Structures are given as structure tokens and as C-alpha cells.
Amino acid sequence: MRIAHEFQVNRPMSTVWDFFQNVPEVAQCLPGAELLSDDGDGKYTGRVAVKLGPLSATFDGTATVTPDPATHSGLIDGKGADRKGNSRGAVKVTYTLTSATPTATHVSVDADVTLTGAAAQFGRSGLITEMSNRLISDFVQCCEGKLAATTLEERAQVKAADVKPLALFWQSLVAWFKRLLRRG
């Protein structure tokens, strides 16, 4: 399943690029994500907790982050497994930063997500795309908050909001149904 997002961060491209290279801080802005260790050479171990309707999964896994400073782009290659639900996931994310204005950066994200097991059933419904739209919005707000902080202590306090699974599920489900009705 492919998921594409574009958003703008109201900071100069060099500032946003530097921020994206700080993987522990970026991970703090990903709702449901927890960075467990920096294994060196762009390799990380982490955990992502998700709730999709009645399905709750915690994926433990690894990711490799490969930035390309020359093109202001990068690749994140991750995989993980949920031990309880016997689901597996893999993701390849390509991100690209371009200067929208001297004080704003356009970010394009293209993710190729593969799910197996119980989690795969929700990937077919389009619900994951709707939920990712909501989570990306939370991610951007957190990035803006970290970049607006005036001290390191203030910046460390800015983290992604807790995911309220039931509210996220219902908001996403309503948005998905509205989109279906507009097509028909």
C-alpha cells in the first residue's frame, strides 16, 4: 500500500533539514513511536504502537535512515513484528525537502507499507490512509513546536500528543465514509 503526504513546515529548509537529521527528536514527534536505541551507522531499534479499530498492535523492529544531503532527501527502511497478534510490517519511506519560500519548507513523503497478519485487513479498507492523514497533522504540529522552542529544555518537552485510539479511529472512519459518499 502506498501512502503519500505533502506538508509545509514554517521554517527555512536548512533548519528543517538539520532537524530531520536528529532522529531521536523526530521520533518524539511520531505519534505512538518510541526510539529504544541508536545502534550506529543510521540504524535504530524502536517500537510503534497502533490501534486500528478493534486491532491493537505493538510493532518492535529496526529502521535504517539514509539521508542524502546533496538532494535534501532520505530513505527510511523499517520492519517490525507484533508478537501478540502475529502481524508483521515493513515500510520504505522516501522524504524530500524543497524550499517553498525563504522561511518555509515543503516536505514530500512517499511510503510503501506492507502489512501481513491481522493488521493487513485494515490496510485494504483505506482506513489506514485516513488515519495516517491525522497522524501526519500531529507530526507537523510537533515539529513546529520543537523548532519554535527557544531553549533546549523547552524543546525537550515538546513531544507528539498521545494517540487517543478511539477518537482517531472514529474521526478517520467518518472522513473515509465522507470520501466514499463524495465519489458516489
N, C-alpha and C positions, 0 to 999 in steps of 0.2 A: 504494500500500500504506500502510495506517495502522498506526502503532506508538504505543501509549500506555503510559506508565510513571508510577507514583506512588512517591515515596520520602520519607523523613524525614531532615532534617539536624538534628543536635542542637545547634542554636544559635538564638537569638532571630531573629524574622523580619527585623528591621531590619538585623541583621548579615549574614544570608544575602542580603537584597536588595542591600545595598551591595557584597557580594562578586560577585553576578551582574552588576553594572554594570561590573566590571573585566574586560572581555573578554579582554585578554591573559592574565590569571590563570586565567580559566575555560577558555580554550583549552589551557592547560598541563594541565588535568585531563581533557581528552578524548583517550582512547587513539587513537593514530595521527594526531592532528591537529597541524598546525604553522601558527601565525599568521605570515604573511610581512610584512604591513604594515597599519597603521591608516591608511585613506585619508580619514578625517574624516567628519563627519556620520553616524556609525553604520555606515559602510561599511568592510569589511575584505577583504583578499586572503589566501588561505590554501591549504593543501594537506592532504588527508586520504588516508592510505594504508590500504588494506583488503586482506585476504586472505580469500577465501571458497573454501575447498577448493582446487581447482587454479587458481582465478582470483586473480590478483594485480592490483590496480588502484591508481593514484595519481591522485586527482582534484584538479586545480588549479582554483580557482574563486574566487568572491566571495560575500560574505554581507552582508546589511543587518540590523542589530539595532535594533529599535524598542521601547524599554521604555515602559510606562505606569505611572508611579509611583502614580497615583491608585488603580489596581486591583491593584498589585503583580503585574503580568503583563507579558508582552512577546511580540514576534514576531521570529523569525529566519527570513529568507528567503534561501536559498542555492542556488547552482547551480555545477556544475563539470563538467569533462571529463577523461577519461583518454585521453591521446594515444596510448599504446601499444595498448590494447585497444579503442579506439574506442567506449567506453562513455560515457554521459552520465548525470548525476544532478541532481535538483532536490529540495529539501526546504523545507517550510514547517513551522516548529516554533512552537507556542504553549506558553508556560510560565506557570504561575500559582503564586504563593506564598500560603499561608494559615498563620495561626498555629495550630499543633497544641496547644501549651502555651506558657506564658511563656518556656520555654527550648528549644523545638523548633519547626521549621518544616516544614510539609507542602508538597511540591513536586509539581505535576502537569505532565506533559509530554505533548503530543499532537503527533505528527509525521506529516506526509503526505509520503511519499517516492515519487518517480518515478524509475525506472531504465530506461535503454534500452541496447541493445547486449548484450554478453556478460553483464554484471552483472545484467541483468533476469531471466535464467534462475534465478538463486538467489533472487530476490525472490518467486518464485511458490512456492517449496518450504516456506516457513515458517522456514527456517534463519536468515534474516536477523533475524527476531523473536527467536529463541533467542540469537543472538549479541549482539543489542542488549541483552538482559537481562543478560548477563555484563558487557558494556562499561559499562552504567549503574551496576552494582555497583562497578566500578573507579572510575568518575567520582565517586560519592558518597564513597568512601574517600579520594580525593584532596582533595575539597572539605573534608571533615572535617579532614584533615591540615593543609591550608593555614590553616583557621580556628583550629586549635588551636595553631599556631606562636606562639611568644612574641616573636620578633624578625623583622624584615623579611628578614634573611639566611636564617633558618631557613625562613621562608615561601617564599622564592625557590627553595629546594632541593626543595620538595615538587612533584612532577610525576607525571603518570599513569604507571603501570607500563608497561614495554614490552609490547606485544601479542605473545604467543607464538602465532603464527597456527595452527600445527598443533594445539597443545593447546586453543586456543579453538575451533577447528573441531570436534575430536573431542568435547569436552565439550558443545558446542551440539548436535551431531548425536545424541549419546546422550540428551540431555534431550528433543530433538524426538521421537525414537523412543519414549521412555517415555510422552510425552504422547499420541502416536498410539495406543499399546497400551492406555492407560487409557480412551480413547474407545471402543475396540472391545470 
